[in-house]
Amino acid sequence: MRPPRLTRRRLLAASGLFFAAGAAFDPSVAATPESDAALDSDAWPMPGRNPARTGFDPDGSAPRGDFSLAWETSVPDVGYGHRSLTVADGAVYVAADNSLLAVERDTGDVRWRFSGKTQRPWRRRVSFSASPVAFSGGVLIPGRVDTFGFGANDGQIRWSHDSSPGDSLFCRVGNTVYWQGTDGTRVVDVETGLERERSPLSTKVEPFAFRDGLLVGRGDSPDKLVAVNAQTGRLQWSVTLGVAHPSHLTPCIGTDAVFYGSGPLYAVSLTDGDVSWKGDIGTYQASIHPVTDGERVYAVAEDEEAETTFAVALDTETGDRVWRRETPLDPLCIPTVVGKTLYAATPAGFVVLDATNGEVLARFDAASGRGRARSPVVVDGTVYVGLDEALYAVEGSE
């Protein structure tokens, strides 16, 4: 029989029975003091790493050509769709359906691999439903039913929680992680897996990203974008937008605006939810995952009528199109922007474009051929990209 979910309230009520009821979870007796600290240097708290979804560490450089393969590592269990990579604690984390890998990012050696098997009688096997997020010393990942916290060094399960966002995203803020469960937005300590006193939040939100104290995400209907105060749970604003396939969309957040849409792309004020502009990306009803560098917002998409894929850049202030480049791309992946360089996944690897004008600068094609790609990320001047059953680390010149 499965023990009840561990919450702070239940632990206090259980008093001395805590260790008997919760030994399988191995958490601390109480949640750690909450901190909404700024993004730490060795962390990856959301897809794309930061609210702008740039997909790189700010201290790194941007290779633009003369590519060479630093290493290649086999990644079994390829049923991962287009889940993005996570880089933290010197490792690249790769989530498949039934496994989670930590690969040393300098050498490509497998640090550890969790095969989906557990010693818990109520859940012998687990499968994962989305990409992990990471903090110094730990990795968090949603399963189909539960959410798990792993140790970064040994790959051991530190805790589990019997709620999960399913195929949706969750967002780590400081030492707290938020996700949309079946009965509300969970607020959980990343170190112990214990719920904080304010969990669930009073306003439902499927959190995509965090900025300036606000959780931004999908509200109580698929086409509703909301901002919720992360501390109080109070609704800051709500806006209903004309979008298609909302479950396949994610926003990015610039300095003062949220960029979201399926074509057109909307700029929504982070302060009050007003729509600043509606930009034409050149197609409609596409799966858009924008990124921004503050000056421009970028996206890759498929034009089904023209049977082509393209990358596009819009001005963040006006929504005017700066450039559009038709080139073979994987339209379901999230691009990465580092300074004046844009990286986008292709069916064979990735392409590098000049972010100012869309000029194609270089390509990397994996020897294994074509397949399903994972969005490229850039850390310390190395590009990491997944393609079918392999993970690649690629170096180049600036």
N, C-alpha and C positions, 0 to 999 in steps of 0.2 A: 504493500500500500504506500502511496506517495505521501511524503510529509507536506504540510501546508506551506504556502509561500512565506518566506521570511520577510517581514516588514519590521520597522522599528517599533511600531505599536504592538505587534504580536510578540516581539522579543521581550518588551517590557512587561507584558501581561504574563508571559510564560515564566518569568523570573528564573528560578534555578533549573527549569526544564530545558533551557536553551541548548545545552550541549547534546542532550539526548535527541531532541527534535531536529537539530540542524547540523549534526556532525558531517553529513554528506556534503554540505555546502562549504564548510571551513571558512566562514566569514569572521570578521571581528564582531565583538558583542554589540557595538554601536557603529553607526555610520560615522565616517570621518567628518570633521568640521568642513562646512561647505566653502568653496572658493571658486569664483568665476574669473579666475586669472586670465590674462591675455594669452594668446597662442604661444605656447612654449616652443623652444627651438627644435626639440626632438619629439614631435608629435604629429599626428595626422587625424584630427578630430572629426572630419567630415569628408565626403568624396570631393576630390580636388584640393584637399588640405585646408583651404580657407574659404570665407564667404564668397570671395570673387571667383572661386573654383579654378585658380590659376594653375594648380597641379605641379608646383615646384617649390623648393626651399629658397627663401629670399637671398641667401648668401651664395647661391650657386651661379654658375655661368651657363651660357646657352650655346652648345655646339651647333654649327650651321652647315657643316659639310665635312668632307674627307673622313667619312665614317669607317670605323673598324669595330669588329665584334670583340668585346672584352670577355664575355662568357655567355654560355647558353646552358640552360638547365631544363631537364624534362619535368613537365607538370602533368601528372596523370589525372584522370577524372575530369574530362574537359567540359562537362555539362554545366558551364558557368555563365552561358550567355555572354554578356558584355560587361561583367562586373569589373569595376576599376581596381587598380592596384593601390596598396597602402604601403608607405615607407616610413619606418621609425625604428629607433633603437638599433640602427645598423642592419636592419633586415627589410626585405621586400616581402610583404604578406600577400598570399594568393589564395583566394577562396574559391573552391569548387563546390559542387553539390554536396558531396559527402566527405570532404577533407579540407583542411586548412594547413597551408605550408608557410614556414618562415625560412626564407632563403637569404644567406649572407650576401649583402649587396656589394661587397668588395670582391668576393671570390665566386659566387654562384653556388657554393656548397649549401646543402640543406641543413639548416640548424635544427629543425624538428618538423615533424609531420603528424598532425592529428588525423586519424583515419575515420573518425566518426563513431568509434566504439567507446562506450563508457562502462563503468562498473556499477552503475545505478540501476536497481531493479525496475524502476518505473520508466526508464528510458535507456534501453541497451544501445540503441543507435540513434544518431542525430544527423540531420541534414541542414545545410545552411541556405539561407534565402537571399542574402545580400552581401555587400562588401563589408569588411571590417573597418573599424576606426581604432586608433591607437593613441596611447599616452606613454610617458616614460615608465617602462617596466611592465606594461600590460597591453592586451589586445581585447577588444570587445567585438562580438559578432552576433547577429540575430540568427537563430535557427528557425525552422518552420513552426515550432511550437514554443521553444524556450529561447532566452537570451543568455549568452555565455561570456564569462570573463576568463581569459587565459593569461598565464605568466609569459612575458616576452622571452625569457631566457630558456625556459624548460618546456613550454607548451602544455603545462599542466592546467587543468580546469581549476580556477580559484573559486568560482561561484557560478551558480545558474539561477535564473529567475523564470518563473512559469508564465511569463508574458513575453510576447515578441511582436515586433512591428511587421512580421511576415516579409513580404516582398518590398515593403516600404523602407525608407531611410530612417536612420536615427542620428542624433547630433550630440556630440560631447562638448560640454562647456566647463572648463576648469576640471574639477574632480566630480562632475555630475554628468550623467547621460540622460537624454530625453528621447522617448519614443512613443508612438501612438499605439496603445493596446486596444483590446476590444471594449474596455470599459473606461477609457480616458487616456490622457497623456501621462505616461509614467515618468517619475523623477527619481533617479536611482544613483546611489554612490558608486563610482567606478571601482573603488578599491574593494568593496565588500559585497556589492550586489543588493544592499539594503535600500528600501525606499525611504526617501526623506519625508518629513512630516507633511509637506505640502503636496504629496503625491496621492492621487492624480491631480493634475491642474484643473482649475475650475472651468477653463475653456479648452475644448478639444483642438489640437493642432497636430498635424503630421509634420514634424520639424525637418525642414530642409537645410537650414543654416541659421547661424546666430550672429547678431551684430548689434552693438550699442544697447545691450540689455534685452533685445527682442529676439524671440524665436519666430522665424518666418517660414511658413509652410502652407500646406493645404488645409482648409477648414472642414466644416461638417458637410460640404457638398463638393463633388469632384472639380467644379470649375471656380471654386472660391479660394482666393489667396488671402491669408490673414497674417497679422503680426500680433504676437502675444507677449506680454511682459513675463519674462522667465521666472522672476521671483514671486510675483503676486498672482500670476495666471490670468490677469485682466486682459481683455481684448483691447488692443491698441487701435486697430483698424481692420476693416474687411472690405474686399472688393471682388466683385464677380466679373470675370473676363470671358470673352468668347474664345475658348480654346478647344482643340480637338485632342483626343487621346490623353487626358490629363494624367493618367497613371504612368505615362511614358515621358513626362516632362519634369525638369528640375529648373529652379531659378538660380541666378547668381546675384550677389549683392555688391554694388559699388560703394562709393563714398556716401552717397545719400539717396540711392535709388535701387530698386529691385527690378531685375530684367527677367521677363517670363513670357512664355507664349509658344504657340505652335505655328506661327505665321498667320498674322503679323506678330512681331515681337513688341511687348509692352514695356515701358519704363514707368514704374510705380514708385511714388515718393515713399521713402522709408519712414518719414515722419508721420504722415497722415493718410497714406494710401491713395492719394490722388494720382490719376494717370497723367504723366507728363507728356508722353508721346506714344504713338503707335507706328512702328517702323516696318517697312516692306523689305523682307529678306529675299523675296523672289519666288516664294512658294507658299502653299497653305496646307494646313493640317499635317504638319511634319512633326517628328519627334525631336525637339530642340533641347539641347543642353548648353546654354550659353556660358561664356567666361568673359571676364573683363579685366583690363589693365588700368581702368580709370579714365582713359582717353577714348577708347573704343570698346565695343562689346562684340564678341566674335561667336560664330556658330557654324556648324557643319550640318548639311541637310541633303535630302534627296528630292529632286524635281521629277516626280513620277511621269508627268506629261512629256517632259523632254528626255526622260530616261537617262538622267545624268545626276551626278553628285557634285556638290560645290561647297566652298567655304566663303563666308561673307563677313564683312565688318561694317558696323554702324557707329556713327558718332554718338557718344553717350549723352551729350547735351541736347542734340536736336533730333536724333533718330534718323538722320540722313545716311544713305548708303555711301560708304567711303570706297569700298571696292567689293568685287565678287569674282571668285576664281573657280572655274569648272575644272575638276581634276578627280581621278578615281579616289574615293574616300569611303570609310565605313561610317555611314550617317548616324549610327546608334551610339557612337563613342563620344566622349567628352574631350574636346581639344585642350591643349596646354599652352599657356603663353608665358614667356620669359623675356622681359624687356621688349625688344623689337622683333622677337622671333615667336612664330606660332607653329605648334606641332599638332598633327592630326593623324589618326590611325587610318591605314589603308588595308585592303584585303591581303596585302603581302608584307606589311610592316608599318612604316609611317612616312609622312612627307613633311618637309620643313618649308614654311612660307615666311616671307618678310611681312611682319605685322602692319607695316605702314602702307603697303601698296598691293599686297597679295601675290607678289612675285614668288614663283617656285624656286627655292634655293637648292634643295637637295632631296634625295630620297634614300631610305634604307629599305631594302627588300631582303627578307629572310630567305635562306637557302631552302627552307622546307616548303616554300610555295605559298599557296593561298589558304585562308581559313578565317575563323572568327577571331577578331582582335580584341585586346584589352586596351583601354585608352593609355597612351604614353604619358609617363610622368618624368620629370627631370629633377635630379638631386645631385648636387656637387658636380655639375657638368656632365653627368652620365644620364642617358636616356634609357628608361626601362619600359619595355613593351612586351605584351604577351600575344602569342599567335598560336591558336590551336593547342597542341600539347607541349609547347615550349615557352620559356621565359628568356628574354634577351636583355643583356646590358650592352649598350652601344656608346662608344666614345667618338669624339670628333674634334675639329678645330672651330674656333670662334670666328 
